[in-house]
Amino acid sequence: MKLYFEHYYESGESSFRHALIERGQASNPVIAVSPSSAVERSPYYNEVFRHLDAHHLLYGIVRAQGHALGQLSLYRPKSAQAFSAAQRSELSSTMLYVVHGVSQRGCIITGTQAFLDSDDDVVFLIGHDTPQAVEGSIAVRIQQQEPTLLRFVEALGGLGLSPKQREVALGLAKGSSNREIATAMGVNTNTVAYHVKQLFQRLDTHDREQMIAKILVDGAQAP
């Protein structure tokens, strides 16, 4: 990697960075490349790709809002078949999820605006063309998520709360103030404050965040 970054990453017009920018500007975010005989004789190929046993390449550009964020690179050795059009299409269909994961990385989202893992997932193997050769394969798991607020609404139904308490709890989970909840319910703020107090006592919680966490946990465990 030291050799790669020092000698090739910024090495003029043929640099990796320049090639990445070109791929990022292309209309198709996924391309497949197999080197020509001339490229195989180049120092770049022999000093970098040959040591990686990377001959056939499948690139997926991670692009969000018109900007290239990075590149997903899949490699195959020279002894393997080149990436097919069908496999390029398969990668194209998954790039949306890669873009979402990369663009959301580092974003801190709390409360009911966040997402929770669901029980729906899929696992597939990368690295071998035959089902028998699974040793050394890479397993990729994609798990569906659902909005925390949706999970919260479902959990509310399993706790035996009164309709008013459920309405107040939902308002609190949305981040509404007592005044906003009162307006939505058509009552005064004192009534909302009473329901909030009863709700907290019922759940043995002391603030909004504890209440949300308690309902998500206890509601999920309710029969």
PAZAPA-4460 file (N, C-alpha, C; in steps of 0.05 Angstrom, whole numbers, plus 32768, in hexadecimal, padded with zeros to 4 digits):
% residues 223
    n_x    n_y    n_z   ca_x   ca_y   ca_z    c_x    c_y    c_z   seq   type   mol
   8011   7FE8   8000   8000   8000   8000   8011   8019   8000     1      M     A
   8028   8018   800E   803A   802F   800E   8044   8035   7FF2     2      K     A
   804C   801F   7FE4   8055   8022   7FC8   803F   802D   7FB7     3      L     A
   8027   8023   7FBA   8010   802B   7FAA   800B   8049   7FAD     4      Y     A
   8009   8053   7FC6   8002   806F   7FCA   8019   8081   7FC3     5      F     A
   8032   8079   7FC7   8048   808A   7FC1   804E   808C   7FA3     6      E     A
   804A   8076   7F94   8052   8076   7F78   803C   8077   7F64     7      H     A
   8023   806F   7F6C   800E   806D   7F58   7FF5   807D   7F5D     8      Y     A
   7FEF   8082   7F76   7FD6   8090   7F7C   7FD5   80AB   7F6F     9      Y     A
   7FEB   80BA   7F70   7FEC   80D5   7F65   7FFF   80D7   7F4E    10      E     A
   8003   80C2   7F3F   8018   80C1   7F2A   800E   80CD   7F0F    11      S     A
   8008   80E6   7F0F   8002   80F3   7EF6   7FE7   80EB   7EEB    12      G     A
   7FE5   80EC   7ED0   7FCB   80E8   7EC2   7FC1   80CB   7EC5    13      E     A
   7FD4   80B8   7ECA   7FCC   809C   7ECC   7FC7   8093   7EE9    14      S     A
   7FC5   80A7   7EFB   7FC2   80A0   7F18   7FA7   8093   7F1E    15      S     A
   7FA6   8085   7F34   7F8D   8079   7F3D   7F78   808F   7F41    16      F     A
   7F81   80A5   7F4E   7F6F   80BB   7F54   7F62   80C6   7F3B    17      R     A
   7F72   80CA   7F26   7F67   80D4   7F0D   7F54   80C0   7F01    18      H     A
   7F5A   80A6   7F01   7F48   8092   7EF6   7F2E   8091   7F06    19      A     A
   7F30   8094   7F20   7F18   8093   7F31   7F06   80AB   7F2A    20      L     A
   7F11   80C2   7F26   7F01   80DA   7F1F   7EF3   80D5   7F04    21      I     A
   7F01   80C9   7EF1   7EF4   80C3   7ED7   7EDD   80AF   7EDB    22      E     A
   7EE1   809B   7EEB   7ECC   8087   7EEF   7EB4   8094   7EFE    23      R     A
   7EBB   80A7   7F10   7EA6   80B4   7F1F   7E94   80C6   7F0D    24      G     A
   7E9F   80CF   7EF7   7E90   80E0   7EE5   7E81   80D1   7ECF    25      Q     A
   7E87   80B7   7ECD   7E7A   80A7   7EB9   7E5C   80A2   7EC1    26      A     A
   7E4C   809D   7EAC   7E2F   809A   7EB1   7E29   807F   7EBF    27      S     A
   7E39   806A   7EB9   7E35   8050   7EC5   7E47   804E   7EDE    28      N     A
   7E3C   804A   7EF6   7E4D   8049   7F0D   7E5D   802F   7F10    29      P     A
   7E58   801B   7F00   7E65   8001   7F02   7E73   7FFA   7EE7    30      V     A
   7E8C   7FF3   7EE9   7E9B   7FEB   7ED0   7EAC   7FD2   7ED7    31      I     A
   7EB1   7FC2   7EC3   7EC3   7FAB   7EC6   7EDB   7FAF   7EB4    32      A     A
   7EF3   7FA8   7EBF   7F0C   7FAC   7EB0   7F1D   7F93   7EB2    33      V     A
   7F29   7F8B   7E9C   7F3D   7F77   7E9B   7F55   7F83   7E8C    34      S     A
   7F6D   7F81   7E97   7F84   7F8F   7E8B   7F8C   7F83   7E70    35      P     A
   7F97   7F94   7E5F   7FA2   7F8C   7E46   7FBE   7F80   7E4A    36      S     A
   7FC9   7F75   7E35   7FE4   7F6A   7E38   7FF8   7F80   7E3F    37      S     A
   7FF4   7F98   7E34   8006   7FAE   7E39   8005   7FB6   7E57    38      A     A
   7FEC   7FB7   7E62   7FE9   7FBE   7E7E   7FF6   7FA9   7E90    39      V     A
   7FF4   7F90   7E88   8000   7F7A   7E98   801F   7F7D   7E9A    40      E     A
   802A   7F8B   7E87   8047   7F8E   7E87   8050   7FA8   7E96    41      R     A
   803C   7FB7   7E9E   8042   7FD1   7EAB   804B   7FCD   7EC8    42      S     A
   805C   7FE0   7ED2   8065   7FDE   7EEE   804D   7FDF   7F02    43      P     A
   8039   7FF0   7EFB   8021   7FF2   7F0C   8014   7FD7   7F10    44      Y     A
   8010   7FC9   7EFA   8002   7FAE   7EFC   8014   7F9B   7F0C    45      Y     A
   802D   7F9A   7F07   803F   7F86   7F13   8046   7F8C   7F30    46      N     A
   8046   7FA6   7F37   804E   7FAD   7F52   8036   7FAF   7F65    47      E     A
   801E   7FB2   7F5A   8006   7FB5   7F6A   7FF2   7F9E   7F66    48      V     A
   7FE7   7F9C   7F4E   7FD2   7F89   7F49   7FDB   7F6C   7F49    49      F     A
   7FF3   7F66   7F3F   7FFC   7F4B   7F3F   7FFF   7F40   7F5C    50      R     A
   8008   7F50   7F6E   800B   7F48   7F8A   7FF0   7F44   7F97    51      H     A
   7FDB   7F51   7F8D   7FC0   7F4E   7F98   7FB2   7F37   7F8A    52      L     A
   7FBE   7F2B   7F76   7FB1   7F17   7F65   7F97   7F22   7F5A    53      D     A
   7F99   7F3C   7F52   7F81   7F4A   7F48   7F85   7F4F   7F2A    54      A     A
   7F77   7F40   7F1A   7F79   7F43   7EFD   7F60   7F4E   7EF1    55      H     A
   7F49   7F41   7EF6   7F2F   7F4B   7EED   7F24   7F5D   7F03    56      H     A
   7F1B   7F75   7EFC   7F12   7F89   7F0F   7EF5   7F91   7F09    57      L     A
   7EE6   7F94   7F1F   7ECB   7F9E   7F1D   7EC9   7FB6   7F30    58      L     A
   7EC4   7FCE   7F24   7EC4   7FE6   7F34   7EA7   7FF1   7F36    59      Y     A
   7EA0   7FF8   7F4E   7E86   8006   7F53   7E8B   8021   7F60    60      G     A
   7E83   8036   7F53   7E88   8051   7F5D   7E72   8058   7F71    61      I     A
   7E7A   805F   7F89   7E67   8067   7F9E   7E62   8085   7F9A    62      V     A
   7E4B   808C   7F90   7E45   80A7   7F88   7E2B   80B0   7F95    63      R     A
   7E2B   80C7   7FA3   7E14   80D2   7FB0   7E11   80EF   7FA8    64      A     A
   7DF9   80F7   7FA0   7DF3   8113   7F98   7E07   811E   7F84    65      Q     A
   7E0E   810D   7F71   7E20   8115   7F5B   7E3D   8115   7F62    66      G     A
   7E45   810E   7F7A   7E61   810E   7F82   7E6B   80F2   7F87    67      H     A
   7E83   80EB   7F7D   7E8F   80D1   7F82   7E9B   80D1   7F9E    68      A     A
   7E91   80BE   7FAF   7E9B   80BC   7FCA   7EB2   80A7   7FCC    69      L     A
   7EB3   8095   7FB9   7EC7   8080   7FBB   7EC2   806B   7FA7    70      G     A
   7ECF   8054   7FAA   7ECD   803F   7F96   7ECD   8024   7FA4    71      Q     A
   7EBA   8012   7F9C   7EBA   7FF7   7FA5   7EC7   7FE6   7F8F    72      L     A
   7EDD   7FD8   7F97   7EED   7FC9   7F84   7EEC   7FAB   7F8A    73      S     A
   7EE4   7F9B   7F76   7EE4   7F7E   7F79   7EF9   7F72   7F65    74      L     A
   7F09   7F5F   7F6F   7F1F   7F54   7F5F   7F1B   7F36   7F5A    75      Y     A
   7F26   7F2D   7F43   7F28   7F11   7F3D   7F44   7F0B   7F32    76      R     A
   7F4E   7EF3   7F37   7F68   7EEC   7F2C   7F67   7EE7   7F0E    77      P     A
   7F7E   7EE5   7F01   7F7F   7EE2   7EE5   7F73   7EC7   7EDC    78      K     A
   7F74   7EB3   7EEE   7F6A   7E99   7EE7   7F4B   7E98   7EE7    79      S     A
   7F3F   7EAC   7EF2   7F21   7EAC   7EF3   7F16   7EBA   7EDA    80      A     A
   7EFC   7EB7   7ED7   7EEF   7EC4   7EC0   7EEC   7EE2   7EC6    81      Q     A
   7EEB   7EF2   7EB1   7EE6   7F0E   7EB4   7EC9   7F13   7EBE    82      A     A
   7EC5   7F2A   7ECB   7EAA   7F30   7ED5   7E97   7F33   7EBD    83      F     A
   7E80   7F26   7EBF   7E6C   7F26   7EAA   7E5A   7F3F   7EAB    84      S     A
   7E4B   7F43   7E96   7E37   7F59   7E96   7E22   7F55   7EAB    85      A     A
   7E1A   7F3C   7EB0   7E06   7F36   7EC5   7E11   7F3D   7EE0    86      A     A
   7E2B   7F38   7EE5   7E37   7F3F   7EFF   7E3A   7F5D   7F02    87      Q     A
   7E40   7F6B   7EED   7E40   7F88   7EEE   7E25   7F93   7EF5    88      R     A
   7E10   7F87   7EEA   7DF5   7F8F   7EF0   7DEE   7F8A   7F0D    89      S     A
   7DF7   7F73   7F17   7DF1   7F6C   7F33   7DFE   7F80   7F46    90      E     A
   7E17   7F88   7F40   7E24   7F9C   7F51   7E16   7FB7   7F4F    91      L     A
   7E0D   7FBE   7F37   7DFE   7FD7   7F33   7DE5   7FD8   7F45    92      S     A
   7DD8   7FC1   7F47   7DBF   7FC1   7F57   7DC3   7FC3   7F74    93      S     A
   7DDC   7FBE   7F7E   7DE2   7FC0   7F9A   7DF0   7FDA   7FA2    94      T     A
   7DF9   7FEA   7F8E   7E08   8002   7F94   7DF7   8016   7FA4    95      M     A
   7DDD   8016   7FA0   7DCC   8028   7FB0   7DD0   8024   7FCE    96      L     A
   7DD2   800B   7FD6   7DD5   8005   7FF2   7DF1   800C   7FFC    97      Y     A
   7E05   8008   7FEB   7E20   8010   7FF2   7E22   802F   7FF5    98      V     A
   7E16   803D   7FE3   7E16   805A   7FE4   7E08   8064   7FFE    99      V     A
   7DF2   8057   8004   7DE3   805F   801D   7DF4   805A   8035   100      H     A
   7E01   8043   8036   7E12   803D   804E   7E29   8050   8051   101      G     A
   7E37   8056   803A   7E4E   8067   803B   7E46   8084   8042   102      V     A
   7E31   808E   8035   7E29   80AA   8038   7E1E   80AF   8054   103      S     A
   7E13   809A   8061   7E08   809E   807C   7E1D   8099   8092   104      Q     A
   7E34   808F   808A   7E49   808A   809E   7E52   80A4   80AC   105      R     A
   7E52   80A2   80C6   7E5A   80BA   80D6   7E43   80CB   80DE   106      G     A
   7E2C   80C7   80D2   7E14   80D7   80D9   7E09   80CC   80F3   107      C     A
   7E05   80DD   8106   7DFA   80D4   8120   7DDC   80DB   8120   108      I     A
   7DCC   80C6   8120   7DAF   80C9   8120   7DA4   80BB   8138   109      I     A
   7D95   80C9   8148   7D8B   80BC   8161   7D6D   80BD   8161   110      T     A
   7D62   80B1   8176   7D45   80B1   817A   7D36   80A2   8164   111      G     A
   7D1E   80AB   815F   7D0D   809C   814C   7D13   80A4   812F   112      T     A
   7D26   80B5   812A   7D2E   80BB   810F   7D42   80A7   8105   113      Q     A
   7D4C   8096   8117   7D60   8082   810F   7D52   8069   8103   114      A     A
   7D63   8055   80FD   7D58   803C   80F1   7D62   8025   8102   115      F     A
   7D52   8010   8103   7D59   7FF8   8111   7D5A   7FE0   80FE   116      L     A
   7D6C   7FCD   8104   7D6E   7FB5   80F4   7D54   7FA5   80F6   117      D     A
   7D4B   7F9A   80E0   7D34   7F88   80E0   7D3E   7F6B   80DF   118      S     A
   7D2B   7F58   80DE   7D33   7F3C   80DD   7D36   7F33   80C0   119      D     A
   7D32   7F45   80AD   7D35   7F3E   8090   7D51   7F43   8087   120      D     A
   7D5E   7F2E   807E   7D7A   7F31   8073   7D7F   7F1D   805E   121      D     A
   7D95   7F21   8050   7D9E   7F0E   803C   7DBC   7F0C   803D   122      V     A
   7DC7   7EF4   8039   7DE4   7EF0   803A   7DEC   7EE3   801F   123      V     A
   7E02   7EED   8013   7E0C   7EE0   7FFB   7E2A   7EE0   7FFC   124      F     A
   7E37   7ECE   7FED   7E53   7ECA   7FED   7E61   7ED7   7FD6   125      L     A
   7E79   7EE2   7FDA   7E89   7EEE   7FC5   7EA4   7EE0   7FC5   126      I     A
   7EAE   7EDA   7FAE   7ECA   7ED0   7FAD   7ECE   7EB7   7F9E   127      G     A
   7EB8   7EA7   7F99   7EBC   7E8E   7F8B   7EA4   7E8A   7F78   128      H     A
   7EA9   7E7C   7F62   7E94   7E77   7F4E   7E86   7E5D   7F52   129      D     A
   7E8F   7E4C   7F64   7E82   7E32   7F69   7E79   7E30   7F85   130      T     A
   7E61   7E24   7F8A   7E57   7E23   7FA5   7E68   7E11   7FB8   131      P     A
   7E79   7DFF   7FAC   7E89   7DEE   7FBD   7EA1   7DFD   7FC9   132      Q     A
   7EAA   7E11   7FBB   7EC3   7E1F   7FC4   7EBB   7E37   7FD6   133      A     A
   7EB4   7E31   7FEE   7EAB   7E46   8000   7EC1   7E4F   8013   134      V     A
   7ED6   7E3F   8016   7EEB   7E46   8029   7EF9   7E5F   801F   135      E     A
   7EFB   7E73   8030   7F08   7E8C   8029   7EF6   7EA0   801B   136      G     A
   7EDC   7E99   8018   7EC9   7EAB   800C   7EC3   7EC2   801F   137      S     A
   7EB9   7ED7   8014   7EAF   7EEE   8024   7E91   7EED   8024   138      I     A
   7E86   7EEE   803C   7E68   7EEE   803F   7E5F   7F0B   8042   139      A     A
   7E4C   7F13   8032   7E41   7F2E   8034   7E24   7F2C   803E   140      V     A
   7E1E   7F3A   8053   7E03   7F3A   805E   7DF6   7F55   805B   141      R     A
   7DDF   7F55   804F   7DCF   7F6E   804D   7DB6   7F6B   805E   142      I     A
   7DB3   7F7D   8071   7D9D   7F7B   8083   7D8B   7F93   8080   143      Q     A
   7D71   7F8E   807D   7D5E   7FA4   807A   7D5A   7FB2   8095   144      Q     A
   7D56   7FCD   8093   7D50   7FDC   80AA   7D34   7FE9   80A7   145      Q     A
   7D29   7FF0   80BE   7D0F   7FFE   80BE   7D11   8016   80D1   146      E     A
   7D01   802B   80CC   7D02   8043   80DD   7CFC   803B   80FA   147      P     A
   7D0B   8047   810C   7D06   8043   8129   7CE9   804A   8130   148      T     A
   7CDF   8060   8124   7CC3   8068   812A   7CAF   8053   8124   149      L     A
   7CB3   8045   810D   7CA1   802F   8106   7CA2   8019   811B   150      L     A
   7CBA   8012   8123   7CBE   7FFD   8138   7CB1   8007   8152   151      R     A
   7CB3   8020   8158   7CA7   802C   8170   7C89   802A   8170   152      F     A
   7C7D   8030   8159   7C5F   802F   8157   7C56   8012   815B   153      V     A
   7C64   7FFF   814F   7C5D   7FE3   8152   7C60   7FDA   8170   154      E     A
   7C75   7FE3   817D   7C7A   7FDC   8199   7C65   7FE7   81AC   155      A     A
   7C5A   7FFF   81A5   7C46   800B   81B6   7C2E   7FFA   81BA   156      L     A
   7C27   7FEB   81A5   7C0E   7FDB   81A7   7C10   7FC3   81BA   157      G     A
   7C28   7FBC   81C3   7C2B   7FA4   81D4   7C2F   7FAA   81F1   158      G     A
   7C2B   7FC3   81F9   7C31   7FCB   8215   7C18   7FD1   8226   159      L     A
   7C01   7FCF   821A   7BE8   7FD4   822A   7BE4   7FF1   8232   160      G     A
   7BF0   8003   8224   7BEC   8020   822A   7BD1   8029   8221   161      L     A
   7BC7   803F   822D   7BAE   804A   8225   7BB2   8059   820B   162      S     A
   7B9C   805E   81FB   7B9F   806C   81E2   7BAC   8088   81E6   163      P     A
   7BA5   8096   81FB   7BB2   80B1   8200   7BCF   80AE   8206   164      K     A
   7BD7   809A   8215   7BF3   8095   821B   7C03   808E   8202   165      Q     A
   7BF7   807E   81F1   7C04   8077   81D8   7C08   808F   81C6   166      R     A
   7BF4   80A1   81C6   7BF5   80B9   81B5   7C0B   80CC   81C0   167      E     A
   7C0C   80CE   81DA   7C20   80E0   81E6   7C3C   80D4   81E2   168      V     A
   7C3F   80B9   81E5   7C59   80AC   81E1   7C62   80B0   81C5   169      A     A
   7C50   80AE   81B1   7C58   80B1   8195   7C61   80CE   8190   170      L     A
   7C52   80E1   819C   7C5A   80FD   8199   7C76   8102   81A5   171      G     A
   7C7C   80F7   81BC   7C96   80FA   81C8   7CAC   80ED   81B7   172      L     A
   7CA5   80D6   81AC   7CB9   80C8   819B   7CBF   80D8   8182   173      A     A
   7CAC   80E7   8178   7CB0   80F8   8160   7CC0   8111   8166   174      K     A
   7CC4   8116   8180   7CD3   812E   8188   7CC1   8146   818D   175      G     A
   7CA7   8142   818E   7C94   8159   8192   7C95   8163   81AF   176      S     A
   7C90   817C   81B2   7C8F   8188   81CD   7C73   8182   81D9   177      S     A
   7C70   8187   81F3   7C55   8183   81FF   7C41   8195   81F2   178      N     A
   7C48   81AD   81EB   7C35   81BF   81DE   7C2D   81B4   81C3   179      R     A
   7C40   81AA   81B3   7C39   819F   8199   7C28   8186   819B   180      E     A
   7C2D   8176   81AF   7C1D   815E   81B4   7C00   8166   81BC   181      I     A
   7BFE   817A   81CD   7BE4   8184   81D6   7BD4   818E   81BE   182      A     A
   7BE1   819D   81AC   7BD3   81A8   8195   7BC9   8191   8183   183      T     A
   7BDA   817D   817F   7BD2   8166   816E   7BBB   8156   817B   184      A     A
   7BBA   8154   8196   7BA6   8145   81A3   7B8D   8155   81A9   185      M     A
   7B8F   816F   81A6   7B78   8181   81AC   7B73   8183   81CA   186      G     A
   7B88   8183   81DA   7B85   8185   81F7   7B99   819B   8200   187      V     A
   7B98   81A2   821A   7BAB   81B6   8224   7BC5   81A8   822D   188      N     A
   7BDA   81B9   8232   7BF4   81AE   8239   7BF4   81A0   8254   189      T     A
   7BE3   81A8   8266   7BE2   819B   8280   7BD9   817E   827D   190      N     A
   7BC6   8179   826B   7BBD   815E   8266   7BD3   814D   825B   191      T     A
   7BE2   8159   8248   7BF9   814A   823D   7C0E   8144   8252   192      V     A
   7C13   8158   8263   7C27   8154   8279   7C1E   813D   828B   193      A     A
   7C04   813C   8290   7BF9   8126   82A1   7BFE   810B   8294   194      Y     A
   7BF8   8109   827A   7BFC   80F0   826C   7C19   80E8   826A   195      H     A
   7C2B   80FC   8267   7C47   80F7   8267   7C50   80EB   8281   196      V     A
   7C47   80F7   8297   7C4E   80EE   82B2   7C44   80D1   82B6   197      K     A
   7C2B   80CB   82AE   7C20   80B0   82B1   7C30   809C   82A0   198      Q     A
   7C38   80A5   8288   7C46   8094   8276   7C62   808D   8281   199      L     A
   7C70   80A1   828C   7C8A   809C   8297   7C88   8089   82B0   200      F     A
   7C74   808E   82C0   7C70   807D   82D8   7C6A   8060   82D0   201      Q     A
   7C59   805D   82BC   7C51   8042   82B2   7C6A   8033   82A8   202      R     A
   7C7C   8041   829B   7C93   8034   828F   7CAC   8035   82A0   203      L     A
   7CAA   8042   82B7   7CC0   8046   82C9   7CD8   8053   82BB   204      D     A
   7CD2   8069   82AD   7CE6   8079   829F   7CE4   8096   82A9   205      T     A
   7CF9   80A5   82A1   7CFB   80C1   82AC   7CFD   80D6   8296   206      H     A
   7D02   80CE   827E   7D04   80E1   8268   7CFC   80D4   824E   207      D     A
   7CFB   80E5   8239   7CF2   80DC   821F   7D03   80C5   8213   208      R     A
   7D1E   80C8   8215   7D2F   80B3   820A   7D2C   8098   8218   209      E     A
   7D2A   8099   8232   7D25   8080   8241   7D0A   8074   8239   210      Q     A
   7CF6   8085   8235   7CDC   807B   822E   7CDD   806D   8213   211      M     A
   7CEB   8079   81FF   7CEC   806D   81E4   7CFB   8052   81E6   212      I     A
   7D11   8052   81F4   7D20   8039   81F6   7D10   8023   8204   213      A     A
   7D02   802A   8219   7CF2   8017   8228   7CDC   800B   8217   214      K     A
   7CCE   801C   8208   7CB8   8012   81F7   7CC3   8000   81E1   215      I     A
   7CDA   8007   81D5   7CE5   7FF7   81C0   7CED   7FDB   81CA   216      L     A
   7CF8   7FDA   81E2   7D01   7FC0   81ED   7CE9   7FB0   81F7   217      V     A
   7CD8   7FBC   8209   7CC2   7FAE   8215   7CAD   7FA7   8200   218      D     A
   7CA8   7FB9   81EE   7C93   7FB3   81D9   7C9B   7F9D   81C7   219      G     A
   7CB6   7F9B   81C1   7CBF   7F85   81B0   7CBD   7F6A   81BE   220      A     A
   7CBF   7F6A   81D8   7CBE   7F51   81E7   7CA1   7F49   81EE   221      Q     A
   7C8E   7F5B   81EB   7C72   7F55   81F2   7C68   7F40   81E0   222      A     A
   7C57   7F2D   81EA   7C4C   7F18   81DA   7C38   7F23   81C5   223      P     A
***
